Amino acid sequence: MHKKEAIVHLLEKYQSGRLSAEEKQLLERWYLASLKAQPFQIEEDTSFDTLRAEIWEAIMHNVHPNNPVVYVRPYRWLSAVASVVTTFFIAALGYWLFFLNNNAVYITKTAAVEEVKKVMLPDSSIVWLNAQSTIKYKKDFADGRNVILEGEGYFEVKKDPSSPFKIESGDIETQVLGTSFNIKAFPRERSVDVIVKSGKVKVGKRGEDRVYYLVANDHLSYQTSSQISVEKTAADDAVAWASGRLQFTEKNLKEIAAVLSRWYGKEIIIIGNNLDKCIYTAVFDQNVRLEEVLDIISSVNNLTVKYDKEGKRVQISGKGC
């Protein structure tokens, strides 16, 4: 990807609310290199007028650093800029401002630690967000039924044959007409899991032609190494969290620790190579304290559980299975 294409791509991601912290820094560095001015922070709620004023002031300061900033009439704004910056910067800046001035408002919903948040979408579809998960979509579905999911969400999509429902989660895009399914896509886990409870969904990697059609109890797993597998699973177990349960069916201690860590917002460290061999089947109410859950799990295989003084880190050790 050429430099110009890369910058335009970042501007598009900023407009859609998908710009990461690292990408924001990259965009700011590009801005500094273009203007040789002081940086300003790109905030998610920055208005068009505010952003335009900041950029214009920086440009004028760079061209006439000892003179006060003089503002020109709005219809002459871009022509004035054209006289003081490079052609490339004008092209990219104009592209950016065009989208900022014409974009729809993005709605963002996030579930906190130990919370399952129910979200009613503009088309009356419903999504349950698991702890530490976020969903973004344009107000009133301005550009169609499209959402961006980071984390885990259980969807019940209202049927509308004329308007497919699309979910972007990392590299994976899931498309449905009306069904219920679960998507898990936590960035740190570097994987995406799609499990269908009812109906039929189409799943594929963005930018590729190959797609997978999933039906009830199908489980598609995608790893960032581009490995995709599909197998049968118990969908009811996978979506138990949406009903207030922490449910584990033949899961090893590492898998259980990952779920508990997200739900309770604690770092859980497992010490011992053989502990991954310990397999558990259990169901807990989500209102139960972490200490109670770990007491029960540790008693099965005589494991040792230690908590740090701040209560943010838990260590599990033992001989294993």
Disulfide bonds with the S-S distance in Angstrom:
Cys278-Cys321 1.92
